């Protein structure tokens, strides 16, 4: 008898970092994720397939990531990246031989074999097509691939209905292009949601509030059936902590949105899925198991036998040390041993199975029905931050299959077998620190939103005017730049101070390019013949920011007011 359902959802995303011959900063991010996360997960799926196991993982591949994985520039660079890692491991092996460290020599040799396997897998097994590999496992029934908005824009804070619609619609179109089918689910960027209400710009105190649609309206419009939120969105309504109070504009936004949210007197649980009034279904993250997999302090990744993330051998940046008993002192790290590390995986996988069973058994006792435990993680946790993570997922699927009391399901599986029994309205929020928008809107990055709002309004105005001719192609490139500027990664990196300078430069570059292209599109529409310099600039933009070749400016066509939807 089944105890309940287990839904693993992995969110795979990378902001646009391809260089196309320009500045290489950032390209290592996508190479690392491909080598350490995406290809190892595909390798796990291949081995599970041979064992006759379909883990039914729900995997989100953001449209902008899919576009990059399909780009020949990435494919060529990734091969070079793997070869560079193999060469670095050889050099490290020679160094360790000179130093007399036999154990580290063996680890260096292992890195050579691993990166050679990765390169062979990429070229020979999958024909340099990572998207196609995931599509294959969707077609065999092992996984369900869901989408995200086009460039991971932070939907609740985008300034126009047209901007939100463009992100969602292009996300669905791009998913169909790469994976061959209509996605059923969507990972909302940062799990951020906003209901419909009389919204007011957080950057303009004098702006009059105006009616806006809830995010679920745009999902329904694009044929999407479900999305994910954090547990506090289901249970409460108030952001966790006091982060919305740190920035006055957020405090006002929270107060305004709260007027339109009526907390339910009914018990709500993250182990149930709920339908919003328009029929779109939401799932919520389980808080009890998250820490077991995510935390380096309290969870499995902190085991002393696993690979230490922070200590690397330069210049190749390979890692040769384990977490060790003393986690804080990098100088005290002990040599890594592959066999000892992988010996830990089966016991950790079995432990998580027991934890999941306990949580779901408790819920079944309370609700007298089976629930769904939703485990939501960034894919990059499994292999990049936690080197052994992809292998852990493989062992977890095997352990659940062998146990037999848990159903491994995708979001679509749940909707097909257990339609939502209850309707819900959701408060505004995200899965970010504090449960609200503070990470993406605060005193350090508010200038970004002022720039974006002006550009979003202008894009809609031009989409309504410029419908045909050469100006239309210029406007399409302007749309690409706007979409790339809207990525939630840029304000996040500024708040987190992770690659802050890079985020500021990238955002400023996309905004500047949008403005110049918008001016040029308008001028050409009015009869101006582009100069040689303007033609060269346009071609540079097309080469540098070439994602979404199928983009149509009609995505930003003006929409009707959302008043009737409130």
N, C-alpha and C positions, 0 to 999 in steps of 0.2 A: 504493500500500500504506500502510495506516495505521500511524503510529508509536506511537500510543497514544490514550488517552481523556483529555479535559479536562472536569473537573467543577467548575463555578463555583457556590459556595453563598454566598448573601447573607443575612445575619441582620438582620432588621428588627425593632426593638423600641423601645418607649417606656414608661417607667413611667406609672402613672395620674396625669395632670397636669391633667385637665379641671377647670375651676373651678365651672361651673354657677352663676355669679353670685357666687361667693365670691372668695377671694384669687386674683388672676390669675397669681401667680408660678408659672412652670413651663409655662404654656400656649404660650409662644413656642417652646418646644422642639419640640413636635409640629407647629406651624405651619412652622417652619424646615425640618424634615425632610420635610414634605409638599411644600413649594415647591421645595426644593433637591435632594431625593433621589427620593422616590416618584414624583412626577409627571414629572420628567425621565427616569427609567428607563422609565416607561410610554411617554413620547414616543420614546425609543430603540427600544422594542419595536414601536411603530407604524411607524417608518421601516424597521426590519428586515423587518417583515411585507411592506411594499411591495416590498422587494428580494427577497422570496422566501426569506428566511433565518429559520430557527427555531433560536435560540441554545441552547435547552435548558438555560437557567439554572435552578438549584434555589433558590427564594426562600422563606425563612422569614418569615412575618408572625406575630409573637407574638399569642396570643389577646387579651391586654389591649390591644395596639395596634389590632387589628382592631375590638375593641369601641369604642375611642375614635374611630377613623376612621368608624364607622357612626353615631356620636352626632350628633344635630342641633346640639348645642351647639358641637361642633368645626366642623361645616360652616359654620354662621353666622359663627363667629369667624374661620375661615380666609378667608372672603371679605373680611371687614373687614381682616384682616392684609395681604392682597394689595393692597387699595385704599390702605392706609396706606403700603406700600412704593412704590407708584406716585406718591403725593403727595410722599413724601420725596425721590424721584428728581427730581421737578419742582422742588422747593425747592433741591436741590443744584445743579441745572442753572442756576437763576437766580443762585445764589451764584457758581458758576464763571464765569458770564457777566460778573458784576460784577468779578471778579478777573482777567478776561481770559484764562482758561485754556480755549482752544478744545478741546484734547484731552480734558479731563475733562468738558466739556460733552457731548461725543459719548458718553462712557461713561455719563453720567447718562441721556441719551436712550435708550441701549441698555437700561439697567435698566428704564426705563418700558415698553419694548416687551416685554421678557422677562417681567415680572410681569403685564402685560396678557395675554400668551399663556398664562401659567400659570393665570390666572383664567378665561380662556375655555376652556381645556382642562378645568379642574375642573368648570365649570358646564355647558358646552355639549357637549363631547365625551363626558364620563363621567357627566353628570347628578348631580354631587356625590357619586359613589359610587366611591371609590378601591378599596375591596375588590372591587367588581364589575368594575372595570377589570382587576385582576390575575386575577380568576376568568376573564374573557374570554380572556386570553392563555394560561391553563392549558387552557381548552377548545379553543383553536386549536392546541395542541401546542407553543407557543413556550417554555413554562416548566413547571416542576412546583412547586407550592406545598406546603411542609411546615409542620408546627406546632411549637409549643414548649409548655412547661408553662404553666398558666393565667396566672400573673402573674410569670413568670420567677423562680420560687423556686429557691433553691440546694439542689437535691435531696439531695446527700450529707449535708448537715448538718441537714435537717429532722428533728424529734425523734420522729415517729411514722410507722408504715407508712401510717396513714390520711391523714396530711398529704401524703405523696408521692403516694398513689393519687388523692387529690382534685385535686392540681395536674395530674397527667397526664390523668386521665379528663375533667376539665372542659376541659383544653386541646383534646382531641380533639373533644368535643362542640361547643365553640365554633367550631372549624375547620369542622366540617360545616355549622354554621349559616350561616357567612359565605361558604364556598367550595363548598358543595354536594357534597362527596365526602369519603370516608375518607382521611385523610392516610397516606402510606406511611412517611414519615420524620419525625424530630423533631430539632430543635436543642436539645440539653440546655443549659440556662442555664449560661453561662460554660464550656461543654463539660465540665462537672464530672460525674464518674462515681464510683460507689462499688460495689465487689463486695459480695456477701453475706458477713457474718462476725459474730462476737460483738462487737457494737458497744457502746460506753459513752459516755454523754453527755460532751461536752467541757467542760460547765459545772458538773458535779457529781462531785466526786472520790469521793463515797461511794456513787454509784449502781453497782449490780451490772451487769456486762455481760450483754447479752441478744441472742439471734440475730435478725439482720435480713436481709431479702431484698436481693439486688443490684438496682440500678436497672433492669437489663434485664428483670427479672420484671414490673415495672409497665408497661414498654413493650409486652411481649408480650401482657399482659392486655388492653391497649387496642388491639390489632391493629396496632401499629407495627412496621415491618420493619427500620428502620436508623436510625443516629445517627452523630454525628461526634465525634472526639476530637483532641487535639493529638498531634503526632508522637512525643513522648517517652513517651506512653502505649503506643504500639505497640512502640517499640524497647527501652524500658528497664524502668522500674518505680520508679526513684528520682526524687523531685522534682528539678527543676533548681535548683541553688543550695542554700542552707541555710535557706530561709524557715520550714520546719516546725520548726526548732530555736529560733526566736525566741519561740515561745509554747509553754509546757510542755504544754498540753492537746493541741496539734497533734502534738508529738513522740510523745506516748503513742498518739494515734490512728493515726499513721503506723506505729508499731511494731506495733500490734495488727493493722492491716489487712494488713501485709506478711506476717504468718504464713499468711495465706490465699491469697497470691499465689505461684505457682510459675513463675519465669521459664522460658521455652522455650529449649531448646538450638538450636532451628531459627532460621535467619535470618528476621528480620521486617522488613518494608518498609512505609513509608507509601504506596507505590504499589500495594499490594494491599489488598483488603477482606477482612475476616475474620468468621466466624460465631462468636458466643459459644455456650456449650453449649446454650442454649435456642433457638438458631436466629436470634436477632436479630443483624443485621450491623452492623459498625462500619467507618467510613472515617476516615482520618487526614489532617491538614493537611500539605501540602508545605512544608517549611521553606525550600527554595531560592528559590522565586519570591515568597514572601510579602513579603520586604523590598523587592522591586522596585516593588510597588504600594502598600505600606503606609507605608514610611519617607519622611519629609520630608527626611532628611539624605542617604540613599543611594539613594532610589527616585525614580520619576517625579514625584511631587507636589512635590519640591523644585526642579524645573526653574525657572530664573529668570524665565521668561516666564509662569508660571501665577499665578493670583490669590493674593495674600497674604491669609491667613486672619485674622491678628491685628490688622491696621490697618483701622479703620472710621471712617466719617464720621458723627458724631453730630449730631442725635438719631436719624436714620433708620437708622443702623448698616449702611449700604451700603458696599461696598468698591470702592476706585478705584485700588489700587496692586498691583503685581506682586511676586513673591518677591524679584526683583532679585539682583544679584551678591552684595551684602552682605546676608546673610540675617538677621543679628542686629540691625542698627540700623534700627528702625522709621522713624526720621526720614530715612533715606537711601533709602527705597523709591521706585522710579520708577513713573510712571503705567502702568496696565494697558492692554494692547491686545488686544482680543478676537481679532483675526485672527492676531496673532503666536502667541498661546497655542494656538489651535486648529490652527495649522499644525504644532505639535509632536505632536499626538495620533496621527497616522497612523504616524509614525516610532517612537513609543513602543509603539504597539500591535504593529507588526511586530517590534520588538525582543522583546517578551514572547512572541510566537509562536515565535521562534527559540529563546528560553530554554526554553520548555516542550518544544519538540521535542528539544532537546539532552538535557534531563533524562530524558525518556521513551525516547529512543533508547539512552541509557546503560543504563537499567533493562532494556530489551528485550535488550540485549547480555548483561547479567548473568543475567537470569531466563529468557531464551529464550521470552518471551511478552509480550504487551502489558500495560502497566500503566495505572493511572488516576491522574492528577495532580489532587489536590483543592485548589482555591484557595478558602479560606474567609475572608470579611471581614464586618465590620459594614457594612450597607447605607449607613449615615450617612457612611462614608468618601467615598462617591461622590456628590459634589455639595455636601455641607456642609463637611467638612474639606478636601476637594479639589474645588474648584468644577467643574473640567472632567471630573471622574471619571465621571459618567454618560455623557458623550460618548465618553470613553475606552472604556467597555464596549461601546458601539455599534461603534466602530472595531475593537475587538478581535474581536468576532463577525464582522465583515466580513472581517478579515484571515485568521481561521481558516477561514472558509468558502471564501475564495479560494485558500488554501494547499492544502486538500484532504487533508493527511496527518494531521490531528487530528480525532478524533470528539468533537463537543460533546455531552455526555451529562448527564442528571440522575441522581440516586441511584437512582431506580426503573429507569431504563434499564439501569444496570449490573447490578442484580439480575436483570433479565429476560434479559439476554444473556450474563452471566458470573456465574453463581451462585458464591458463596464456595467456594473449594477447601479452605481450611484452617480449623480451629477455633482459638480463642484465648481465654485468660483475661486480663483487664485489671487493672492495679493501680488504686489510688485516685488521683485527681488532677483537674486542670483545665487550662485554657489560660491561667490567670492567672500573674502574676509568681511565679516559683519553681516553677510546675507543680503546686502543691498548693492548700490552702485559705486560706493566710495572709491574702490580701487581704480575704476575707470573714469571717475569724474571727481576731481579735487583741485586744490589751489595750484598744483604743479602742472596739471594737464588741461585745465579748463580752456586755455587758449586754443587747443585743438578743436574743441567743439564749436567755438565761435567761427573758426575757419570753415569747418565742415558744414555748418548750417547755411552759411552764405553760398557755398559751392553747391549744396544739394538743391537749394531753391533755384539757383541759376540753371542747373542741369534740367530741371523740370520745365522751366520757361523755354529753354532752347529746344528741348525735345518736342514741345508743342509747336514751335515755329519751323524748325529745320527738319523737313520731312523727306526731301529728295536731294539728289545731286551730290557733288564733291564735298560740300559742307557736312553732309550726313556722315561720311567716313571719318572726317576730322572729329566730329562730335562723338563718334563711337570710341575713338582713342581717348577723348576727354572722359568718357564714362569709365573706361578702364582705370584711368588715373584716380578718379574719384572713388571707385570701389576699393582700390588698393590703399588709399588714404584712410578709408573707413575701418580698416582692420583693427580689431580690439587689442591686438598685440602691441601696438605703439603706445597707447596710454598705459597699458599694463606694465610695460617695460620701464616706463618713466617712473611710475609709482614704486615698482619693485627695485628700481635702480639696477636692473639687469640689462646690460647693453643700452643704457639710457641714451648715450650720445648717438648710437646707431639708430635708435627709434626716432629721435628728434630729426636727424638728417633725412631718414627715409620719408617721414611724414611731410616734412617741408618740401622735399623734392617732388612728391606726388601732387601736393597742393599747387606748387608753382607751375608744374606742367599742366595741370588741369586749367588754371587760369589762362595761360598762354594759348592753350588749344581752344578753350571756349571763346576767347577773343578772336582767334583765327577763324573758327567755324562761323561765327557771326559775321565777320568781315567778308568771308568768301560767299556766304549766303546773300549778302547785300551787293555782290558784284565784284569784290576785290580779287585780283589775281595774285596768288601767293608768290612772294619773292623766292629767290634761290635759297636764301637763309631760312625762310619759313618752311620751305619744302624739306630742307636738310634736318631741321628741328623735328618736323613731323615724322620723318623716316627714322630718326634716332629714337623717338618715343616708341614707335612701332617695334623696333628691334629690341629695345631695352625692356619694355613692359608689354610682352606679347601674349599674355594669357587671354583666354576667352575669345578666340578668333571669331566665334560665331555671334559675338555680342551685337545687339541691335538697340539703338537709342530709344526705340519705342517702349523699352522697359520702364522708362521714366515718364511715359505719357501721363498727364494730369488725371488724378482719380477724383471721384466724387467725395464730398464731405462725409466724415464718419458720424455725423450727428444722429442719423437714423439708426445707428448700430449701438448707441449707448443705452 
